Amino acid sequence: MSILVVMEQRGGAWNRMSWETLAAAQQMAGEVGTTATAAVLGQGVEALGGELAGKRLERVYLVEHELLQEYTPDAYAAALRQLVAQAKPDYVFFPHTYQVRDFLPKIATSLGTVAVSDVVGHRAEGGALVLVRQLFQGKVNSDVKFVSPAPHFASLQAGAYRADQVAEGSAAIEKFTPEISVKDVRTKPLERFRESARAVDLTAAELIVAVGRGIKEADNISLIQDLANAMGAELAASRPICDAGWLPMERQVGSSGQTVGPKMYMAIGISGAIQHLVGMKGSRVIVAINKDPNAPIFEVADYGIVGDLFQVVPELIEAFKKAK
Ligand SMILES: Cc1cc2nc3c(=O)[nH]c(=O)nc-3n(C[C@H](O)[C@H](O)[C@H](O)COP(=O)(O)OP(=O)(O)OC[C@H]3O[C@@H](n4cnc5c(N)ncnc54)[C@H](O)[C@@H]3O)c2cc1C
């Protein structure tokens, strides 16, 4: 059995979720008695490959081509189809990023197979892998087993596995040059821009302080911003806060916002509706502050403070300032 992890990089910087996927693949490989391999796509990605060569992997594929310099679904799918044909992995795992969501169904479909998305866990059974995925916005989980011939494709949800559990080791580097022609690539990525100067990628944040309707008024958001500043955290929110225009939509966490997996997620005045939980329950440590001891957020919280946020938060700000 062989497992290939497709790491994601952009402009020479890793997407943090790639390491979570790598850690997952290493664990799964260990449980079925094999060693994982990894691939990085791009142009001029030797340095990234070198970093991967220091991990417990059998092989690192440097998949390089000038048409992979910038991401396009056509070039990525073409390159990966060729790599899969050569390496013949049984399982191919991807981080569940926006980019992967864009091209993974295309590869799977072009090979006449399917992809399992949103994987949050696994177990080894009879030498094969059973994957656990979320359904209905995280309300229920479901076990999935592939019954078709390999390759089996799956994307792993943010925060489901821990990046700091990637095992060190040493791996051979193998260069792989796919054949891609300009005429195969039907889109041209133009210059990247952020929609607004305040645009933020919460999926990359290590610490997040999120505010909900318990904050009562727009003017009070500055209190939570002060806490985020004192902690060096990104500010996020539940949907009503963004719907009201108190914070921009890009800061919304949940089923219709971003899915995050920081080291710590602090939910302040957030009840814990399922649509919010689905976006943050993969966080490593969850802290909840809510005046209602029965708020559902406490069911997923590792640490809970039952209290009035207008009393608790100023004290936390002082404590963080002192600790610094
Ligand atoms: C299709 C669909 C998609 C959705 N997508 C999302 C999504 O992406 N993200 C999202 O967040 N929601 C989403 N929602 C909305 C979701 O169902 C909830 O309505 C929302 O998450 C509730 O936000 P909240 O917890 O901030 O507010 P509330 O549910 O009103 O909770 C406020 C909480 O603050 C507490 N509180 C009040 N005062 C204080 C105080 N002084 N100190 C401490 N605690 C206090 C209360 O006890 C309460 O628990 C979606 C809904 C639908 C139908």
The ligand as an ORCA input file, in Angstrom:
! r2SCAN-3c Opt
* xyz 0 1
  C     -27.530     28.523      6.236
  C     -26.931     29.158      7.472
  C     -25.580     29.420      7.481
  C     -24.990     29.993      8.634
  N     -23.650     30.228      8.630
  C     -23.084     30.687      9.745
  C     -21.668     30.886      9.821
  O     -20.925     30.674      8.859
  N     -21.151     31.345     10.983
  C     -21.914     31.607     12.091
  O     -21.341     32.005     13.128
  N     -23.241     31.454     12.047
  C     -23.843     31.017     10.916
  N     -25.185     30.885     10.868
  C     -25.994     31.439     11.996
  C     -26.063     30.503     13.186
  O     -27.155     29.627     13.028
  C     -26.263     31.313     14.477
  O     -27.406     32.107     14.346
  C     -25.103     32.223     14.842
  O     -23.879     31.486     14.820
  C     -25.299     32.804     16.233
  O     -24.312     33.764     16.475
  P     -23.891     34.150     17.967
  O     -23.456     32.924     18.682
  O     -22.948     35.281     17.864
  O     -25.262     34.745     18.541
  P     -26.275     34.130     19.583
  O     -26.721     32.773     19.191
  O     -27.325     35.181     19.777
  O     -25.428     33.957     20.908
  C     -24.960     35.014     21.692
  C     -24.335     34.400     22.917
  O     -23.742     35.420     23.688
  C     -23.968     35.121     25.051
  N     -23.909     36.386     25.788
  C     -24.813     37.409     25.765
  N     -24.382     38.424     26.528
  C     -23.194     38.036     27.065
  C     -22.274     38.650     27.954
  N     -22.470     39.899     28.434
  N     -21.169     37.963     28.298
  C     -20.949     36.715     27.839
  N     -21.786     36.080     26.988
  C     -22.905     36.737     26.591
  C     -25.319     34.466     25.094
  O     -25.442     33.651     26.265
  C     -25.318     33.661     23.820
  O     -24.842     32.333     24.041
  C     -25.788     30.317      9.755
  C     -27.165     30.025      9.718
  C     -27.732     29.463      8.593
  C     -29.198     29.149      8.606
*
